Amino acid sequence: MNLNNFDSMDPIMLMSIVNMKIRDEFGDLDALVKFYDIDKEKLVTKLASAGFDYLPDAKQFR
């Protein structure tokens, strides 16, 4: 799944995909946004608007 169009994705689905990719492929949010060359702040803001915060220690959005 390509995350370059995350702006138009459903936030719940986006959170699920991002958490899965961090867990299975990238290890942390910084590696994921670097790989896809996406704006980390925009991604975090989009998910925060749906009530999800990134927890660096857990390496996932909740």
Secondary structure, DSSP 8 states (H G I E B T S, - for coil): ---TTGGGS-HHHHHHHHHHHIIIIISSHHHHHHHHT--HHHHHHHHHHTT--EETTTTEE-
